[in-house]
Amino acid sequence: MQQSNAYIITFSVILTVVLGLLLSGTSQVLGPMQKEAIALDTKKQILGAVIPVEEIDAMKPEEVNKYYESHIASIVVDVNGEEVTERDGATVTAEGVDIAKNYKKPAEERLYPVFIYHEEGDNDKVKSYIFPLYGAGLWDAIWGYVALETDMNTVGGITLAHAGETPGLGARITEQGVQERYVGKTIYDESGELIAVEMQKGEGKDYSDNPHQVDGMSGATITAKGVNNMLKNYLGHYEAYIKSQKSSSAVAVL
């Protein structure tokens, strides 16, 4: 039996409204869960710069949160190294800064989180400083976290991630073996100039005698350049803060 136009229109409207309500309800239910999952993954990436990944993977979500809360303090600074606690009338926290959105702003307008790794429950006994990184790879965004030891020069660890690099090539930046190449390297040369650490073209060479170079990844030159640019740029953005901490440490030693 052929239905009237009015019936068809009414049925379509009702169906659209019902589906809309269902989608809205699902979004409200799943939204908080998605945010928690993203927050947990971010904490794992931050901690991955200072403790072995296998230890983090062995932790339950509540254990990751507990470890993070007892070992990580955080602040936000601007490009001049000055601490920022409020922006546009709103309270600023390191965990609340969206690094990807900040990346779209001019460097002098961005917020720069600093995560301070310390002994359990004692914020004054600092072990290292962890800085977020963000940049562009071959196909899409790349990002990560680099930890500097308290000399604010030696790399204690790094975690790297990507949105769409080529499997088996650029995507290898997520491999533990690749990231371990950075440990023990230094970001300043003997004259005090910021050199950072550069991944070289090709793979299989020994750079153990060079404090600022690491072995590359075969077939992933552009991704490697993206990592190099990201590391150099963001360490440059944090340099005012890094130098202020080096100065503070020198005064404390005296």
C-alpha positions in Angstrom: 0.0 0.0 0.0 1.4 3.3 -1.0 2.0 5.7 1.9 1.1 9.4 1.7 3.8 12.1 1.6 2.7 13.3 5.0 3.3 9.8 6.5 6.7 9.5 4.9 7.8 13.0 6.1 6.4 12.4 9.7 8.2 9.0 9.9 11.5 10.5 8.7 11.3 13.3 11.2 10.6 10.9 14.1 13.4 8.6 13.0 15.8 11.4 12.8 14.9 12.7 16.2 15.1 9.3 17.8 18.5 8.6 16.2 19.7 12.0 17.2 18.7 11.4 20.8 20.4 8.0 20.8 23.6 9.4 19.4 23.6 12.3 21.9 23.0 10.0 24.8 25.8 7.7 23.6 28.2 10.6 23.3 27.3 11.8 26.9 27.9 8.3 28.3 31.1 7.6 26.3 32.6 11.1 26.4 33.9 11.0 30.0 35.3 7.5 29.4 37.1 8.7 26.2 38.6 11.7 28.1 39.8 9.4 30.9 41.4 7.1 28.3 43.2 10.0 26.6 44.4 11.3 30.0 45.7 7.9 31.0 47.6 7.5 27.7 49.2 10.9 28.1 50.4 10.0 31.6 51.9 6.8 30.2 53.7 8.8 27.5 55.0 11.3 30.1 56.2 8.5 32.4 57.7 6.6 29.5 60.3 9.3 29.2 61.7 8.4 32.7 60.8 4.8 33.5 61.0 1.6 31.4 58.0 1.1 29.2 57.6 -2.5 30.3 57.0 -1.3 33.8 54.3 1.1 32.7 52.6 -1.6 30.6 52.5 -3.9 33.6 50.6 -1.3 35.6 46.8 -1.3 35.9 45.1 2.1 35.1 44.7 2.9 38.8 48.4 2.1 39.4 49.5 4.5 36.6 47.3 7.3 38.1 48.7 6.7 41.6 52.3 6.6 40.4 51.8 9.7 38.4 50.3 11.6 41.2 53.0 10.6 43.7 56.0 11.2 41.3 55.0 14.0 38.9 54.6 17.7 39.7 53.8 20.2 36.9 53.8 23.9 36.0 53.2 25.9 32.9 55.6 28.5 31.5 55.7 30.9 28.6 58.4 31.2 26.0 60.3 33.5 28.4 60.5 30.8 31.0 58.0 32.6 33.3 55.4 30.5 35.1 51.9 31.0 34.0 49.0 30.2 36.3 46.2 32.1 34.6 45.3 32.9 31.0 42.3 34.9 29.7 40.7 34.7 33.2 41.0 30.9 33.5 43.3 28.8 35.6 46.0 27.1 33.7 47.3 23.6 34.5 49.9 21.6 32.6 47.6 18.6 32.3 44.9 20.9 30.8 47.1 22.4 28.0 46.3 21.0 24.5 49.7 20.7 22.9 48.3 20.2 19.4 46.1 23.3 19.6 49.0 25.3 21.1 51.2 24.3 18.2 48.9 26.3 15.8 49.7 29.5 17.7 52.8 31.7 17.3 55.5 30.4 19.7 55.4 33.5 21.8 51.6 33.0 22.5 51.8 29.3 23.4 51.6 27.7 26.8 54.5 25.3 27.7 53.8 22.5 30.2 56.7 21.3 32.3 56.4 17.9 34.1 58.8 17.5 37.0 59.7 13.9 38.0 60.6 13.6 41.6 61.0 11.0 44.4 57.8 9.6 45.6 55.9 12.1 47.6 58.8 14.6 47.8 58.5 17.4 45.2 61.9 18.9 46.3 63.9 15.8 45.3 63.8 16.3 41.6 65.1 13.6 39.3 64.4 15.0 35.9 62.3 17.5 33.9 60.0 16.3 31.1 59.1 18.6 28.2 56.4 18.0 25.6 57.3 18.0 21.9 55.1 18.5 18.8 55.8 18.7 15.1 55.2 17.3 11.6 56.4 14.0 10.2 56.1 12.8 6.6 52.3 12.3 6.5 50.9 13.8 9.7 51.6 15.1 13.2 54.4 13.6 15.4 54.8 14.3 19.1 56.5 13.1 22.3 58.1 13.9 25.6 61.8 14.3 26.3 63.3 14.1 29.8 66.4 16.1 30.8 68.4 15.2 33.9 68.9 17.8 36.6 71.9 19.2 34.8 69.4 20.4 32.2 71.6 19.0 29.5 71.7 15.2 29.5 68.8 13.3 27.9 67.4 10.9 30.4 64.8 9.4 28.0 62.3 10.2 25.3 59.0 8.9 24.0 57.8 9.5 20.4 54.5 9.0 18.8 52.8 9.7 15.4 49.5 10.0 13.7 50.2 8.4 10.4 53.9 7.6 9.6 54.6 4.7 7.3 54.6 1.2 9.0 58.1 -0.3 9.2 59.7 3.0 8.3 58.8 6.3 9.9 56.5 4.6 12.3 59.5 3.1 13.9 60.0 6.2 16.0 57.7 4.5 18.5 60.1 1.5 18.9 61.9 1.3 22.2 65.1 0.5 20.5 65.0 3.7 18.5 64.1 5.9 21.5 66.8 4.4 23.6 69.4 5.8 21.2 68.8 9.3 22.7 69.5 8.3 26.3 72.8 9.9 27.6 73.1 12.4 24.7 73.4 16.1 25.5 71.6 19.1 24.0 74.3 21.7 24.6 77.8 21.8 23.0 81.0 22.8 24.9 80.4 26.5 24.1 76.9 26.4 25.6 75.1 26.5 22.3 71.8 24.6 22.0 72.5 21.8 19.5 69.8 19.3 20.6 70.2 15.8 19.3 70.0 14.9 15.6 68.9 11.6 14.1 71.2 10.9 11.1 70.3 9.7 7.6 70.6 6.0 7.1 71.0 3.3 9.7 73.7 1.0 11.1 76.4 3.5 12.1 77.9 4.0 15.5 77.4 7.4 17.0 78.4 6.5 20.6 81.3 9.0 20.5 79.1 11.9 19.3 77.0 13.4 22.1 74.6 15.1 19.7 73.8 12.5 17.1 71.9 9.2 17.0 71.6 6.5 14.4 68.8 7.0 11.9 66.0 4.7 10.4 66.4 3.2 7.0 64.0 4.7 4.5 62.6 7.2 6.9 64.7 10.3 6.2 61.8 12.8 6.2 60.3 11.5 9.4 63.8 11.7 11.0 64.1 15.3 9.9 60.7 16.0 11.4 61.8 14.5 14.7 65.0 16.6 14.5 63.1 19.8 13.9 60.6 19.1 16.6 63.2 18.4 19.2 65.3 21.4 18.3 62.3 23.8 18.1 60.7 22.8 21.3 63.9 22.7 23.3 64.5 26.2 21.9 61.0 27.3 23.2 61.9 25.9 26.6 65.4 27.2 26.6 64.7 30.3 28.8 63.2 28.0 31.5 66.0 25.4 31.1 68.6 28.1 31.6 66.8 29.5 34.6 66.9 26.1 36.2 70.5 25.6 35.4 71.3 29.0 37.1 69.2 28.0 40.1 71.1 24.7 40.4 74.4 26.5 40.2 73.4 28.9 43.0 72.2 26.0 45.1 75.5 24.2 44.7 77.4 27.3 45.8 
